[in-house]
Amino acid sequence: MERKSRFSQWLRRPKSGSDGDETDTGSAAARGREDLLLAAADAGFPIAPAAHPSGYGCSCARIGCPTPGRHPVSFGWQTVATTDRDKVAAWVRTLPQANFITATGIAHDVLDVPAEAGRTALERLEAASVELGPVSLSGAGIGDGRMLFYTATRGTPDDEDEWWPCELDCHPETMDEHPGLRWHCRGSYVLLPPSRLPGDRPAVSWLRGPERPLPDPLTLLETLTDACAEFIGRTPDHETAAWPIGR
């Protein structure tokens, strides 16, 4: 598949020019950023621009922004989000520092867990030959990073009583308060690679690329919840009751 080939080729690219030329390195980074975001758009992920870090702060005008570089720039992000390649490419080129989010509950859902629990679950799922979709890592530090498992969306059920939006559990920007599993569906969003995080935290990155087919979330759920239970059991400072799951 052409899309998969392009993504694989990007992953194999050297991260800097062999001659140390900063202009070439910057151009390569810009092309790589565009390639990653277009690969996500090609996979059907609705994309919208987000704020970006400014040191340890945020590019937005809000004083003391609680989630620097991790929120959309538009209050209408659900309407703005698109998979149109031309529009995404134009954003990438005119907003060279911007992060990007993908709106969930439209084409995909995301199961979001602490990074350490995610590593445990990833090993178990692969050992059991469970088909995984795209997987990203937001911050690489054990204990404070998050691992995101992209799945098919449950969409909107016929009976609205059987569904609620993610914002009834917690808002996307309050994830730090929820050490357990979070099911991002309608009304939520996540940062897309290669978004940057404040300070010297590692950027959001793909562990498994967006070209992968999206699995049914229920094939991953038990393993992820078990890994989260073990993680929370090892970290007594966390609130064990914070296990919101939006359906």
C-alpha positions, 0 to 999 in steps of 0.5 A: 500500500502506497500510504503504508510505504510512505509512512515506513520510509519516513520512519527510516529517515535520518533525523538530521543531515549528515553534513550538519546543515541546520537548514536541511535538517529543519526542512527535513523535520518540516517535511516529516511533520507534514508526512505524519499529519497527512498520513493521519488524515489519509487514515481518516482521522479528523484533524484540527490545529492546537496550541503549542508550547512556549517554554513551559507555557502556552502559545494561547493568550490565557494567563496560566494556561493549565494545559499548555500546548495540549488544547485546540486553538478553536472553540469550534474544533469539532466542526473545524476538524477535517481529513482534507489533505489540502487543508491539513497541508495548508495548516502545517505550512502556515502554522509551523509551530502548531500542535494538532489534535484529532477529534475522537468518536467520529472515525475512531476512538482512543483508549488512553492509559498511563504509559507504564500500564500501556507498555505492559498491555502492549507486550501482552497483546502482542504476545497473544497475537492480538491485532493492534491498530495505531498506538502513540506515546505522549511523554516517555517518562514512566508514571507521567506519560500516556499511551494511546491505543486507537480503535474503531469507534462505537459511533452513536448508538440507536438508543442515546440512553446507552451512550454518554459523551466523554466530557461527562467523565472528564475533559480532555485537558484534565487527563492528568487527574485520571491515572486509570483508563480513559475511553475517548469517544464523541466530544473528546480529542487527543494530541497527534504525533509529532506534537510537542509538549512543554519544557523538555518532555519528549514529543508525542510519537507513534509506536505503531503507525496510523496506516494500521486497521482499527481494531474493535476496542473490546478486543483490547479493553480487558488487557488494558484495564488489567494493566491499569489495575496493576499500575494503580496498585503499585502507585498508592498516591493515585486516586484508584476511583478515577477510572472513567470510561465514556461509551 
